[in-house]
Amino acid sequence: MHAVDLMRARGGAAQLVVWRGDRLLLDEAVGGTPENLFWTFSAGKPFTALAVHGLAERGDLVLTEPVARYWPEFAANGKDGITIQHVLQHRSGLYAARGVLLDGLGMADWDRSVRAIERARPKWPAGDGPAYQVVSYGFILGELIRRVTGEPVGGYLDRWLFQPLGMRDTYLGLPDEAWSRHVPIRSRGALGRASAAFFNRRTVRQAVVPAAGVSTTARDLARFYRMMLNDGELDGVRVVRPATIAAAVTPSSDGEVDRVVKLPMRWGNGFQLGGTEAGRADGLARPMGRLSPAAFGHNGSNCCIGWADPDRSVVFAYTSDLLVPGHDGARHMAAVADAVLDV
């Protein structure tokens, strides 16, 4: 089945943009327009991660240094040994400050979330096995950016990344003037509908939540990965140097079972990495599809996803409104990706 047919069969609203090199292969919107703004969940994590890498490139911070060097209050309760690199690799041991559910319910309050992280105690030693930092990831890196630059993370990303790169429809915290273009999230089952109702609250959609709260279009998400695929430059605008891109996508975990996700994961330093199904006994689909190990990107709750595959020179950006708990969402993401790769 064609990728767009798969989108339509799912119902609701979605956008899909695919590039191969400098050639636009697909730019499709179903159930809406290309200008609709989707809540991308964790697909927005790489924006904040790359900003941290950019600060390291400039010499404003050192990735191997403790977070507490730049944010002294972070050191409390055994967190003094957690480095910035540990956070980027999901090896800080601080997968949540108050538990994933409470972190999520409180994520619209920046100050409370940051204070909770300062008071939190890691569950595992820093540098130990990977444990996905669902919400805490963004607040740790976002507050680090604020401490180093003196600028709130939303404003910094807009000035440093979104505007220079021409991502005019990307927001960390949806402003009032863009509210009319937002796409409500839908889901299935009692738990799914309750989750969708929470994420559809205006206070949540307009909050600054770096780990989950970027609103954007597939076109803008594709621009980001085109820049990444082009060694940090797009349309004459250089965001970071090639060496910085290489560092961000260097594998840090290859097949280790993540303690939170409970699945084998391939992590870089702020990005999820692609790979084949070889050696997987669980039969679960990879949301990025049958990609080479060189591919990188990030899934957003099997609702939105962006990735680039250097071996194929392909960029893929998919935004949708359907939050599907469990593995059905991953299978859909993989099917759309594979339909594109099979063309």
Protein Blocks (a to p, Z undefined) as FASTA:
>chain_A
ZZklmmmmngpjddddddehjbcfbdcdehiafkbccdekjmlmmmmmmmmmmmmmnopa
cfkbcfklmmmmlmgghilmpcfklmmnopnopabfnojklmmmmmmpmklmmmmmmmpc
cfbdehiacdddfklmmmmmmmmmmmmnopafklmmmmmmmmmnopakbcehiafklmmm
pccdddedjklmmmmmmmmpmklmmpccfklmcccdfklmmmmmmmmmnnopaehiafbd
fklmmmmmgcfbehiacfklopacdddehiacdddfehianlpacfklpadfkbgcddeh
hlaccdddfklopacddddfbdcehjklmmmmmmmmmmmmmZZ
